């Protein structure tokens, strides 16, 4: 089961990640943790106005629910949106996040 990271103290753990993945519109900091799997989402104000950031966050959560069985176990992942991520369509977003999860599988 993939749980959401919500506490600030958990996000601070990502200051020195074990692995760092990149795509065109996202960075992903990865920490290996054999006890659980978790997903954090970081979307700054450079992405757009509040409604754009909220829409992107909801879409990422929906993608994670659809793909949670495809994730390797034993890691914490923090997705960090880069400028331009707010303009992605649903299909483009899914393709890019699928590419990141494939990179994660390759390195785990």
DSSP file (Angstrom, degrees, kcal/mol; ACC not computed):
  #  RESIDUE AA STRUCTURE BP1 BP2  ACC     N-H-->O    O-->H-N    N-H-->O    O-->H-N    TCO  KAPPA ALPHA  PHI   PSI    X-CA   Y-CA   Z-CA
    1    1 A X              0   0    0      0, 0.0     2,-0.7     0, 0.0    36,-0.6   0.000 360.0 360.0 360.0 133.0    0.0    0.0    0.0
    2    2 A X  E     -a   37   0A   0     62,-0.1     2,-0.2    34,-0.1    36,-0.2  -0.847 360.0-164.4 -97.1 114.3    1.3    3.4   -1.0
    3    3 A X  E     -a   38   0A   0     34,-2.0    36,-2.7    -2,-0.7     2,-0.3  -0.632  20.1-110.5 -98.9 160.1    0.7    6.0    1.7
    4    4 A X  E     -a   39   0A   0     -2,-0.2     2,-0.5    34,-0.2    36,-0.2  -0.685  20.9-131.6 -88.3 138.6    0.8    9.8    1.3
    5    5 A X        +     0   0    0     34,-2.8    36,-0.4    -2,-0.3     3,-0.0  -0.802  40.0 154.8 -86.2 125.5    3.5   11.8    3.0
    6    6 A X        +     0   0    0     -2,-0.5     2,-0.3    34,-0.1    -1,-0.1   0.587  38.4  90.8-126.4 -20.7    1.9   14.7    4.8
    7    7 A X    >>  -     0   0    0      1,-0.1     4,-1.5     2,-0.0     3,-0.6  -0.603  67.7-136.7 -89.3 142.1    4.2   15.8    7.7
    8    8 A X  H 3> S+     0   0    0     -2,-0.3     4,-1.9     1,-0.2    -1,-0.1   0.859 104.4  60.5 -60.4 -37.2    6.9   18.4    7.3
    9    9 A X  H 3> S+     0   0    0      1,-0.2     4,-0.6     2,-0.2    -1,-0.2   0.846 103.8  50.3 -62.9 -33.0    9.3   16.3    9.3
   10   10 A X  H X4 S+     0   0    0     -3,-0.6     3,-0.7     1,-0.2     4,-0.4   0.875 108.2  52.2 -71.9 -36.9    9.0   13.5    6.7
   11   11 A X  H >< S+     0   0    0     -4,-1.5     3,-1.4     1,-0.2    -2,-0.2   0.833 101.0  62.2 -66.6 -31.5    9.7   15.9    3.8
   12   12 A X  H >< S+     0   0    0     -4,-1.9     3,-1.5     1,-0.3    -1,-0.2   0.758  89.4  69.9 -66.1 -23.6   12.8   17.1    5.6
   13   13 A X  G X< S+     0   0    0     -3,-0.7     3,-1.0    -4,-0.6    -1,-0.3   0.761  86.3  68.9 -62.6 -23.9   14.3   13.6    5.3
   14   14 A X  G X   +     0   0    0     -3,-1.4     3,-0.7    -4,-0.4    -1,-0.3   0.369  67.7  96.6 -79.6   6.2   14.5   14.2    1.5
   15   15 A X  G <  S+     0   0    0     -3,-1.5    -1,-0.2     1,-0.3     2,-0.2   0.777  98.8  27.3 -67.1 -23.9   17.3   16.8    2.0
   16   16 A X  G <  S-     0   0    0     -3,-1.0    -1,-0.3    -4,-0.1    -2,-0.0  -0.651  89.4-170.5-134.6  80.0   19.8   14.0    1.3
   17   17 A X    <   -     0   0    0     -3,-0.7    14,-0.2    -2,-0.2     3,-0.1  -0.269  27.6-135.7 -72.4 156.6   18.0   11.4   -0.9
   18   18 A X  S    S+     0   0    0     12,-1.8     2,-0.3     1,-0.2    13,-0.2   0.786  91.3  13.9 -75.8 -30.0   19.4    8.0   -1.8
   19   19 A X  E     -B   30   0A   0     11,-1.8    11,-3.0     2,-0.0     2,-0.4  -0.992  64.6-155.5-148.3 147.2   18.5    8.4   -5.5
   20   20 A X  E     -B   29   0A   0     -2,-0.3     2,-0.3     9,-0.2     9,-0.2  -0.986  12.0-170.5-131.0 121.7   17.4   11.4   -7.6
   21   21 A X  E     -B   28   0A   0      7,-3.0     7,-2.6    -2,-0.4     2,-0.4  -0.817   4.4-162.5-110.8 151.2   15.3   10.9  -10.8
   22   22 A X  E     +B   27   0A   0     -2,-0.3     2,-0.3     5,-0.2     5,-0.2  -0.976  14.5 166.7-134.0 147.0   14.5   13.5  -13.4
   23   23 A X        -     0   0    0      3,-2.5    74,-0.0    -2,-0.4    73,-0.0  -0.788  55.9 -83.0-137.5-173.3   12.0   13.9  -16.2
   24   24 A X  S    S+     0   0    0     -2,-0.3    61,-0.1     1,-0.2     3,-0.0   0.871 125.3  16.0 -63.3 -37.3   11.0   17.0  -18.3
   25   25 A X  S    S+     0   0    0      1,-0.1    57,-2.8    59,-0.1     2,-0.3   0.332 121.8  54.8-121.2   5.8    8.5   18.4  -15.7
   26   26 A X  E     - C   0  81A   0     55,-0.2    -3,-2.5    70,-0.1     2,-0.4  -0.995  50.8-158.6-143.4 146.5    9.4   16.5  -12.5
   27   27 A X  E     -BC  22  80A   0     53,-2.5    53,-3.1    -2,-0.3     2,-0.4  -0.884  18.1-159.6-107.4 151.5   12.2   15.8  -10.1
   28   28 A X  E     -BC  21  79A   0     -7,-2.6    -7,-3.0    -2,-0.4     2,-0.5  -0.942   4.6-160.9-136.9 116.1   11.8   12.7   -7.9
   29   29 A X  E     -BC  20  78A   0     49,-2.1    49,-2.6    -2,-0.4     2,-0.4  -0.817  16.3-160.6 -92.8 132.7   13.8   12.3   -4.7
   30   30 A X  E     -BC  19  77A   0    -11,-3.0   -11,-1.8    -2,-0.5   -12,-1.8  -0.953  14.0-174.2-122.9 131.9   13.9    8.7   -3.5
   31   31 A X  E     - C   0  76A   0     45,-2.8    45,-3.3    -2,-0.4     2,-0.5  -0.984  24.4-131.6-118.2 133.8   14.7    7.3   -0.1
   32   32 A X  E     + C   0  75A   0     -2,-0.4     2,-0.4    43,-0.2    43,-0.3  -0.747  32.3 166.8 -87.9 128.6   14.9    3.5    0.4
   33   33 A X    >   -     0   0    0     41,-1.3     3,-0.9    -2,-0.5    -2,-0.1  -0.918  24.5-158.9-142.4 109.6   13.0    2.3    3.4
   34   34 A X  T 3  S+     0   0    0     -2,-0.4    41,-0.1     1,-0.2     3,-0.1   0.637  87.4  59.6 -68.1 -11.7   12.4   -1.5    3.7
   35   35 A X  T 3  S-     0   0    0      1,-0.2     2,-0.3    39,-0.1    -1,-0.2   0.727 112.9  -0.2 -91.8 -22.2    9.4   -1.0    6.0
   36   36 A X    <   -     0   0    0     -3,-0.9     2,-0.4     2,-0.0    -3,-0.3  -0.976  54.6-127.4-158.4 167.3    7.0    1.0    3.9
   37   37 A X  E     +a    2   0A   0    -36,-0.6   -34,-2.0    -2,-0.3     2,-0.3  -0.989  33.3 171.5-122.8 136.4    6.3    2.8    0.7
   38   38 A X  E     -ad   3  76A   0     37,-1.7    39,-2.6    -2,-0.4     2,-0.4  -0.981  21.1-149.3-146.6 154.2    5.2    6.4    0.6
   39   39 A X  E     -ad   4  77A   0    -36,-2.7   -34,-2.8    -2,-0.3     2,-0.3  -0.992  10.6-173.0-128.9 128.6    4.6    9.3   -1.9
   40   40 A X  E     - d   0  78A   0     37,-3.1    39,-3.0    -2,-0.4     2,-0.5  -0.908   9.8-152.9-116.5 150.1    5.0   13.0   -1.3
   41   41 A X  E     - d   0  79A   0    -36,-0.4     2,-0.5    -2,-0.3    39,-0.2  -0.986   9.0-173.6-127.0 124.5    4.0   15.7   -3.7
   42   42 A X  E     + d   0  80A   0     37,-3.3    39,-2.7    -2,-0.5     2,-0.4  -0.973   8.3 170.6-120.9 119.7    5.7   19.1   -3.8
   43   43 A X        -     0   0    0     -2,-0.5    39,-0.1    37,-0.2    37,-0.1  -0.951  16.1-158.0-132.3 111.5    4.3   21.8   -6.0
   44   44 A X    >   -     0   0    0     -2,-0.4     3,-1.5    37,-0.4     4,-0.4  -0.243  33.6-100.6 -84.6 173.4    5.7   25.4   -5.7
   45   45 A X  G >  S+     0   0    0      1,-0.3     3,-0.7     2,-0.2    -1,-0.1   0.655 113.0  74.4 -70.0 -16.3    4.1   28.7   -6.7
   46   46 A X  G 3  S+     0   0    0      1,-0.2    -1,-0.3    37,-0.0    38,-0.2   0.670  84.9  68.4 -69.5 -14.5    6.2   28.8   -9.9
   47   47 A X  G <  S-     0   0    0     -3,-1.5     2,-0.3     1,-0.3    37,-0.3   0.839 115.5 -87.7 -73.3 -34.1    3.9   26.1  -11.3
   48   48 A X    <   -     0   0    0     -3,-0.7    -1,-0.3    -4,-0.4     5,-0.0  -0.973  62.8 -27.4 155.3-167.6    0.9   28.5  -11.4
   49   49 A X  S >> S-     0   0    0     -2,-0.3     4,-2.3    -3,-0.1     3,-0.5  -0.156  71.4 -91.3 -72.4 173.2   -2.0   29.8   -9.4
   50   50 A X  H 3> S+     0   0    0      1,-0.3     4,-2.8     2,-0.2     5,-0.2   0.860 124.9  53.0 -58.1 -40.8   -3.7   27.8   -6.7
   51   51 A X  H 3> S+     0   0    0      1,-0.2     4,-2.0     2,-0.2    -1,-0.3   0.860 110.3  48.7 -67.2 -32.8   -6.3   26.1   -8.9
   52   52 A X  H <> S+     0   0    0     -3,-0.5     4,-2.3     2,-0.2    -2,-0.2   0.922 113.0  46.9 -69.3 -44.7   -3.5   24.9  -11.2
   53   53 A X  H  X S+     0   0    0     -4,-2.3     4,-2.4     2,-0.2    -2,-0.2   0.911 113.4  48.6 -63.8 -42.3   -1.4   23.5   -8.4
   54   54 A X  H  X S+     0   0    0     -4,-2.8     4,-2.5     2,-0.2    -1,-0.2   0.898 110.9  50.3 -65.4 -40.5   -4.5   21.8   -6.8
   55   55 A X  H  X S+     0   0    0     -4,-2.0     4,-2.4    -5,-0.2    -1,-0.2   0.922 111.4  48.5 -62.6 -44.1   -5.5   20.3  -10.1
   56   56 A X  H  X S+     0   0    0     -4,-2.3     4,-2.3     1,-0.2    -2,-0.2   0.910 111.3  50.1 -62.4 -42.4   -2.0   18.9  -10.6
   57   57 A X  H  X S+     0   0    0     -4,-2.4     4,-2.3     2,-0.2    -2,-0.2   0.914 111.0  48.8 -63.0 -43.4   -1.9   17.5   -7.1
   58   58 A X  H  X S+     0   0    0     -4,-2.5     4,-2.2     1,-0.2    -1,-0.2   0.891 111.6  50.1 -63.4 -39.3   -5.3   15.8   -7.6
   59   59 A X  H  X S+     0   0    0     -4,-2.4     4,-2.5     2,-0.2    -2,-0.2   0.893 109.7  50.0 -67.3 -39.4   -4.1   14.3  -10.9
   60   60 A X  H  X S+     0   0    0     -4,-2.3     4,-2.4     2,-0.2    -2,-0.2   0.914 111.3  49.5 -64.9 -41.5   -0.9   13.0   -9.4
   61   61 A X  H  X S+     0   0    0     -4,-2.3     4,-2.1     2,-0.2    -2,-0.2   0.904 111.1  49.4 -63.3 -40.5   -2.9   11.4   -6.6
   62   62 A X  H  X S+     0   0    0     -4,-2.2     4,-2.0     2,-0.2    -2,-0.2   0.913 110.8  49.8 -64.8 -42.1   -5.3    9.8   -9.1
   63   63 A X  H  X S+     0   0    0     -4,-2.5     4,-2.0     1,-0.2    -2,-0.2   0.914 109.9  51.5 -60.9 -42.6   -2.3    8.5  -11.1
   64   64 A X  H  X S+     0   0    0     -4,-2.4     4,-0.8     1,-0.2    -2,-0.2   0.882 108.1  51.8 -64.3 -38.3   -0.8    7.0   -7.9
   65   65 A X  H  < S+     0   0    0     -4,-2.1     3,-0.4     1,-0.2    -1,-0.2   0.899 112.3  46.2 -64.5 -38.7   -4.1    5.3   -7.0
   66   66 A X  H  < S+     0   0    0     -4,-2.0     3,-0.2     1,-0.2    -2,-0.2   0.840 123.5  33.2 -70.5 -32.7   -4.2    3.7  -10.5
   67   67 A X  H >< S+     0   0    0     -4,-2.0     3,-1.8    -5,-0.2     4,-0.5   0.261  79.7 112.4-108.9  10.6   -0.6    2.6  -10.5
   68   68 A X  G >< S+     0   0    0     -4,-0.8     3,-0.8    -3,-0.4    -1,-0.2   0.799  78.7  54.2 -62.0 -27.8    0.1    1.8   -6.8
   69   69 A X  G 3  S+     0   0    0     -3,-0.2    -1,-0.3     1,-0.2    -2,-0.1   0.708 101.8  60.5 -75.4 -18.3    0.5   -1.9   -7.6
   70   70 A X  G <  S+     0   0    0     -3,-1.8     2,-0.2     2,-0.1    -1,-0.2   0.534  84.8  98.3 -85.1  -6.8    3.1   -1.1  -10.2
   71   71 A X  S <  S-     0   0    0     -3,-0.8     2,-0.1    -4,-0.5    31,-0.0  -0.586  78.8-116.8 -83.2 141.9    5.5    0.6   -7.6
   72   72 A X        -     0   0    0     -2,-0.2     3,-0.2    29,-0.2     2,-0.2  -0.465  35.7-115.3 -68.3 150.4    8.4   -1.3   -6.1
   73   73 A X  S    S+     0   0    0      1,-0.2   -36,-0.1    -2,-0.1    -1,-0.1  -0.533  84.9  46.0 -86.7 154.1    8.1   -1.8   -2.4
   74   74 A X  S    S+     0   0    0      1,-0.3   -41,-1.3    -2,-0.2     2,-0.3   0.869  85.6  97.0  88.7  40.7   10.4   -0.3    0.2
   75   75 A X  E     -C   32   0A   0    -43,-0.3   -37,-1.7   -39,-0.3     2,-0.4  -0.989  57.1-139.4-151.7 159.1   10.9    3.3   -0.8
   76   76 A X  E     -Cd  31  38A   0    -45,-3.3   -45,-2.8    -2,-0.3     2,-0.4  -0.989  24.5-165.5-117.6 132.3    9.7    6.9   -0.2
   77   77 A X  E     -Cd  30  39A   0    -39,-2.6   -37,-3.1    -2,-0.4     2,-0.6  -0.971  10.7-165.8-124.0 129.9    9.3    9.1   -3.2
   78   78 A X  E     -Cd  29  40A   0    -49,-2.6   -49,-2.1    -2,-0.4     2,-0.5  -0.952  12.1-154.4-115.3 110.8    8.9   12.8   -3.3
   79   79 A X  E     -Cd  28  41A   0    -39,-3.0   -37,-3.3    -2,-0.6     2,-0.6  -0.741   8.7-165.8 -84.5 124.1    7.6   14.2   -6.6
   80   80 A X  E     -Cd  27  42A   0    -53,-3.1   -53,-2.5    -2,-0.5   -37,-0.2  -0.952  14.0-138.0-115.0 116.2    8.7   17.8   -7.1
   81   81 A X  E     -C   26   0A   0    -39,-2.7   -37,-0.4    -2,-0.6     2,-0.2  -0.487  14.5-155.4 -76.6 140.6    6.9   19.6   -9.9
   82   82 A X    >   -     0   0    0    -57,-2.8     3,-2.0    -2,-0.2     4,-0.2  -0.704  40.5 -70.1-106.8 163.2    8.9   21.9  -12.3
   83   83 A X  T 3  S+     0   0    0      1,-0.2   -36,-0.1    -2,-0.2    -1,-0.1  -0.260 121.6  34.5 -55.0 137.4    7.6   24.8  -14.3
   84   84 A X  T >  S+     0   0    0    -37,-0.3     3,-0.9   -38,-0.2     4,-0.3   0.160  85.0 104.3 101.8 -15.9    5.4   23.6  -17.1
   85   85 A X  G X  S+     0   0    0     -3,-2.0     3,-1.1     1,-0.2    -2,-0.1   0.814  73.0  62.0 -67.4 -29.2    3.9   20.7  -15.2
   86   86 A X  G 3  S+     0   0    0      1,-0.2    -1,-0.2   -39,-0.2    -3,-0.1   0.702  99.5  55.1 -70.0 -19.4    0.6   22.5  -14.7
   87   87 A X  G <  S+     0   0    0     -3,-0.9    -1,-0.2     2,-0.0    -2,-0.2   0.471  81.9 114.5 -92.5  -2.5    0.0   22.7  -18.4
   88   88 A X    <   -     0   0    0     -3,-1.1     2,-0.1    -4,-0.3    -4,-0.0  -0.416  63.9-129.1 -70.5 141.4    0.3   19.0  -19.0
   89   89 A X     >  -     0   0    0     -2,-0.1     4,-2.7     1,-0.1     5,-0.2  -0.355  31.9 -99.6 -77.5 170.0   -2.8   17.1  -20.1
   90   90 A X  H  > S+     0   0    0      1,-0.2     4,-2.6     2,-0.2     5,-0.2   0.916 124.0  47.5 -58.0 -45.5   -3.9   13.9  -18.3
   91   91 A X  H  > S+     0   0    0      2,-0.2     4,-2.2     1,-0.2    -1,-0.2   0.898 113.1  47.7 -66.1 -40.4   -2.3   11.6  -20.9
   92   92 A X  H  > S+     0   0    0      2,-0.2     4,-2.3     1,-0.2    -1,-0.2   0.905 112.3  50.2 -65.5 -41.0    1.0   13.6  -20.9
   93   93 A X  H  X S+     0   0    0     -4,-2.7     4,-2.6     2,-0.2     5,-0.2   0.932 111.3  48.0 -62.5 -46.6    1.1   13.6  -17.2
   94   94 A X  H  X S+     0   0    0     -4,-2.6     4,-2.5     1,-0.2    -2,-0.2   0.905 111.4  50.8 -61.3 -42.2    0.5    9.8  -17.0
   95   95 A X  H  X S+     0   0    0     -4,-2.2     4,-1.8     2,-0.2    -1,-0.2   0.914 112.5  45.9 -62.8 -42.6    3.2    9.2  -19.6
   96   96 A X  H  X S+     0   0    0     -4,-2.3     4,-1.8     2,-0.2    -2,-0.2   0.909 114.6  46.2 -69.6 -41.1    5.8   11.3  -17.8
   97   97 A X  H  X S+     0   0    0     -4,-2.6     4,-2.3     2,-0.2    -1,-0.2   0.851 110.3  54.3 -70.6 -33.0    5.0    9.8  -14.4
   98   98 A X  H  X S+     0   0    0     -4,-2.5     4,-2.0    -5,-0.2    -1,-0.2   0.878 106.4  53.0 -64.1 -36.5    5.1    6.3  -15.9
   99   99 A X  H  X S+     0   0    0     -4,-1.8     4,-1.9     2,-0.2    -2,-0.2   0.898 108.9  49.2 -64.9 -40.3    8.5    7.1  -17.3
  100  100 A X  H  X S+     0   0    0     -4,-1.8     4,-2.0     2,-0.2    -2,-0.2   0.903 110.3  49.9 -64.7 -41.4    9.7    8.1  -13.8
  101  101 A X  H  X S+     0   0    0     -4,-2.3     4,-2.1     1,-0.2    -1,-0.2   0.856 108.7  53.2 -68.0 -32.6    8.3    4.9  -12.2
  102  102 A X  H  X S+     0   0    0     -4,-2.0     4,-2.0     2,-0.2    -1,-0.2   0.898 108.1  50.5 -66.3 -39.3   10.1    2.8  -14.9
  103  103 A X  H  X S+     0   0    0     -4,-1.9     4,-1.5     2,-0.2    -2,-0.2   0.886 109.2  52.1 -62.9 -37.8   13.3    4.6  -14.0
  104  104 A X  H  X S+     0   0    0     -4,-2.0     4,-1.1     1,-0.2    -2,-0.2   0.910 108.3  50.3 -64.6 -42.8   12.7    3.7  -10.4
  105  105 A X  H  < S+     0   0    0     -4,-2.1     3,-0.4     1,-0.2    -1,-0.2   0.888 108.3  53.4 -61.4 -40.0   12.2    0.1  -11.3
  106  106 A X  H  < S+     0   0    0     -4,-2.0    -1,-0.2     1,-0.2    -2,-0.2   0.856 114.7  39.9 -64.1 -34.9   15.4    0.0  -13.2
  107  107 A X  H  <        0   0    0     -4,-1.5    -1,-0.2     1,-0.2    -2,-0.2   0.540 360.0 360.0 -96.2  -6.9   17.4    1.4  -10.3
  108  108 A X     <        0   0    0     -4,-1.1    -1,-0.2    -3,-0.4    -2,-0.2   0.446 360.0 360.0 -96.4 360.0   15.8   -0.6   -7.4
